[in-house]
Amino acid sequence: MKPRDGSDGVLRWIQAKVAPNIFAIGDATGISVSKAGSVAHFEGDVVVANILSYLKHEDLRETFDGHVNCFIETGDQKALLIDFNYETEPLEGHFPGPFGLPLLKESRLNHLGKLAFQYMYWDVLLPGHDIPTVGSKMSISGKHLLSVSRLNDHGEIVTEKEEV
Ligand SMILES: Cc1cc2nc3c(=O)[nH]c(=O)nc-3n(C[C@H](O)[C@H](O)[C@H](O)COP(=O)(O)OP(=O)(O)OC[C@H]3O[C@@H](n4cnc5c(N)ncnc54)[C@H](O)[C@@H]3O)c2cc1C
């Protein structure tokens, strides 16, 4: 199932090409991004808003920016953490902000973060709560970068420069 393309050819609205009244998230989509739990979760926010808009015969306003966030266990009680989207490759820095978990660096802290996520998944996300500072759209807070492109609320690509 291939969701509809944006004008730039990137898939954003989580809406099927075969029929406008079909939406898909998670592993069932043909979106060119990782098949991962975080992707299904982030797409969930977009699909709920867009189905509500569709039922009201309004334009679809929420877009998925391709946000992926994954721990990668590397053994010896260490892990990597990566955070990226359609426009931005995984960057170094910290997540979710300047004093968070190290990005693209093997560390014990990331392994502990992965263990703590089990509690957050069952007791925070599944009951329907958000994790503060972790949104569906990729944030550049804490990341080391020279320039980064991201989607604004209108689905337009904006490029920001400077380290944050
Ligand atoms: C071994 C493995 C390790 C992974 N590790 C990670 C990881 O560390 N981090 C990460 O982010 N992602 C990981 N993933 C990927 C992640 O699990 C998936 O991307 C995610 O679960 C997709 O969610 P989903 O809801 O789209 O699909 P699923 O979780 O597959 O849910 C689909 C559900 O639909 C049900 N179903 C299927 N057919 C029907 C039917 N006809 N009627 C009713 N129900 C049906 C299935 O039983 C299932 O419960 C891993 C995947 C695998 C296989």
The ligand as a Gaussian input file, in Angstrom:
#p B3LYP/6-31G(d) Opt

LIG

0 1
 C       12.219000      -9.486000      15.745000
 C       11.807000      -8.034000      15.621000
 C       12.445000      -7.095000      16.419000
 C       12.074000      -5.759000      16.329000
 N       12.701000      -4.844000      17.115000
 C       12.314000      -3.559000      17.074000
 C       12.908000      -2.593000      17.925000
 O       13.791000      -2.883000      18.743000
 N       12.497000      -1.300000      17.841000
 C       11.505000      -0.939000      16.989000
 O       11.123000       0.233000      16.975000
 N       10.904000      -1.838000      16.156000
 C       11.286000      -3.125000      16.182000
 N       10.689000      -4.035000      15.353000
 C        9.683000      -3.574000      14.404000
 C        8.346000      -3.332000      15.105000
 O        8.003000      -4.456000      15.882000
 C        7.262000      -3.096000      14.031000
 O        7.687000      -2.075000      13.138000
 C        5.963000      -2.658000      14.676000
 O        5.508000      -3.644000      15.566000
 C        4.900000      -2.405000      13.604000
 O        3.687000      -2.160000      14.238000
 P        2.343000      -2.429000      13.457000
 O        1.262000      -2.050000      14.419000
 O        2.386000      -1.759000      12.131000
 O        2.314000      -3.979000      13.122000
 P        2.244000      -5.251000      14.152000
 O        2.908000      -4.893000      15.461000
 O        2.783000      -6.369000      13.349000
 O        0.722000      -5.383000      14.429000
 C       -0.149000      -5.933000      13.475000
 C       -1.223000      -6.699000      14.230000
 O       -2.256000      -7.062000      13.303000
 C       -2.630000      -8.383000      13.623000
 N       -3.247000      -8.941000      12.420000
 C       -2.649000      -9.366000      11.286000
 N       -3.554000      -9.801000      10.398000
 C       -4.761000      -9.622000      10.959000
 C       -6.090000      -9.867000      10.538000
 N       -6.366000     -10.362000       9.328000
 N       -7.097000      -9.569000      11.392000
 C       -6.842000      -9.043000      12.602000
 N       -5.587000      -8.786000      13.066000
 C       -4.564000      -9.070000      12.243000
 C       -1.366000      -9.089000      14.031000
 O       -1.635000     -10.225000      14.824000
 C       -0.694000      -7.978000      14.868000
 O       -1.078000      -8.013000      16.216000
 C       11.042000      -5.369000      15.424000
 C       10.413000      -6.338000      14.630000
 C       10.793000      -7.649000      14.742000
 C       10.061000      -8.680000      13.882000

